[in-house]
Amino acid sequence: MTPQAAGRSPWRGVLLSGLVFPGLGQWTSGHRWRALAFGGSSVGLLVAVARRVLQETQRLMPEDPALILDPALPFRLAAQIHRDNASFFFWATLWIVAIWLASMADAWICGRSARA
């Protein structure tokens, strides 16, 4: 715990973890390993989602160059990717929300223990 963290409100860490990025509240209160765990797992999930979207986009892209100019293509691709991967997106969303909430709760606990 840093000397500056001792006088801070626990709400600061909760808001940093909840509104900015998971783990940031732990980082500012001096709990570096917890911050890396929350932040790293969040980044890992976001990378997994971005990778899945990229792979599916490459798979579904039309080979005919004339079809690529269709202005509705991004919307059709997005709908098809969502239909084909709905379960994956559901579980990824559920996990990122759980990580976010756990990070906020942990930041509150870290903030309360730092004040005591």
Secondary structure, DSSP 4 states (H G I P E B T S, - for coil): --TGGGGS-HHHHHHIIIII-TTHHHHHTT-HHHHHHHHHHHHHHHHHHHHHHHHHHHHH--SSHHHHT-TTHHHHHHHHHHHHTHHHHHHHHHHHHHHHHHHHHHHHHHHHHHH-
